[in-house]
Amino acid sequence: MHVRRWLVRPLLYLATVAVTVLATTVLVYAVQARVRLPELHAWHRIVLREEAGRDHPAAFESFEAYRQQEERLFAELRERIYAGPEADTFALGRYNPQSVVAKLALDTPYNRSFELVPAGEPRGSVLLMHGLSDSPYSMRAIGEVFQSRGYYVVALRLPGHGTLPSGLRDVRWEDWYAAVVAAAKYAAARGGSGKPFYIGGHSTGAALASLYSVRSLDDPELPKPQGLYLVSAAIGISPFAVLTNVISGLAFIPAFEKSRWIDVFPEYDPYKYNSFTVNAGNQIHTLTGVLRDALEDAGQRGRLAAMPRVVVFQSIVDSTITAREVVRGLLVLLPPADHELVVFDVNRIDAMQGLIAPGPLEVLENLRNATDLPFRVTLVGSSAPDTRAIAAYTRAAGAAEVAKADLGLEWPSGVFSLGHVSLPFPADDPVYGIALPPGTKPPFNLGAVAVRGESGALVLSLGAFSRLRSNPFFDVIRSKIAETLARDEQRAGQPN
């Protein structure tokens, strides 16, 4: 009896301390969010009723049903925001019905699920998914690569995206995955019976593509992909994300509704949300945990040998996902096959060497020294220290020898690295491109904006425009997709 009391008291004390610390954390976050973040607008507060999810589970029964629900969703968006009394008045506001940004957001198909149909009979099909807070627009250029090779392309809008940032307040990763399953069945059917089916995605979309592929190994109802194409794959997320739903625990109190948000910024991007919810962080953290468990289980049962070929494109500098996490969390778990990691290095011009942060260099050196990796590694980087020219350095799985190939590309002036958001967009992208073709004048370009000035001159920080939004080496992605497809076609006896 005395022993029990001796144990209970310290346990009660520890529990009390833990609850106190947690409650204090929630309160402090709620207070600082109220003070730190600007006022919320209609696009932060209004939640659209027609979004596929808990209230509309039938939308996931087929991709056709999902698209019909999507039409109702966008009709509600127009009525409640653009035609409502709380529409934005900011000249470049996405929710200002008169702005050029709003016209791109509403009058182009890229905030919704869309399809690209090849000329002639499809050789196969591909399903592509965008990243967190993005839209299907981020899969447009990669989709066009597949379309040009004769493949039927389906680009999926994940629930909560393409409309209002508030769509990410309550969305669940299960809703994303349910939409993926419906779209995968549709896409595989569009490609034709017996034709190859591929799947790919950027960031969160890459995590969903990976989870779908693992589950398809044991579920005959899921069309099995022949290959995965993953861009800046969200394989590992900071453990801090697990606290996100906890720290927003006071959001039900009107005075603390800002605690649902990590960032609140003006919405001037036609295809991405600038504001970010705490729930979004929690959902991607949960998704990556589910993916990790699925890979571990499949590995223990010896099923990973049946995984489709995986090609991963990753920047060595990525503020969201590191190459180390992609390697440890996915690629090294797969038995040797035709898998490949394509890594984009930093700019190594001699004059800038002293400014390069040590972290990315350490990750790269670890990759270079690990000659027993069960997958091919291609490094895209400087051809020499005194030139902007770019080369590809390829090492076969388990080999030490490296083959070098000049690419005829070079670092743009002032660019030090690629990054998480830039990889899927070519340099001539009309919205995010850094190098538009001569004579072109797109209606709204964010990628080529080079802002210098004094802090306080703009409604945004100058740093908001410094992050690279497109990939000057997108031809590497284009060529790698074409190369792997051609290899598959040759094995299947299809004419090139």
Protein Blocks (a to p, Z undefined) as FASTA:
>chain_A
ZZmmmmmmmmmmmmmmmmmmmmmmmmmmmmmmmmmpccddfklmpccfkbgcjklmmlmm
pmklmmmmmmmmmmmmmmmmmmmmkbcfbfklfklmkbmklmmmmmpcklpccddddehj
dfbdcdddddehiafklmmmmmmmmmmnopacdddddehihiafklmmmgcfklmmmmmm
mmmmmmmmmnoghiacddddehjlmmmmmmmmmmmmmmmkbccdfbdcdehiafbccfkl
mmmmmmmmmmmpmklmmmmpfbdcddfbfkbcfbdcfklmmmmmmmmmmmmmmmmmmmmn
opmmmpccddddddfbdckbcfklmmmmmmmmpccdfbdcddddddfbfklmmmpcfklm
mmmmmmmmmmmbcbdcdddddfbfkbcbdcdddddehiabdcdddehiacdehiabdcfk
lmmpcfklfklpcbdcehiacfbdfklpccdddehkambdfklmmpcfbdfklmmmmmmm
mmmmmmmmmmnopaZZ
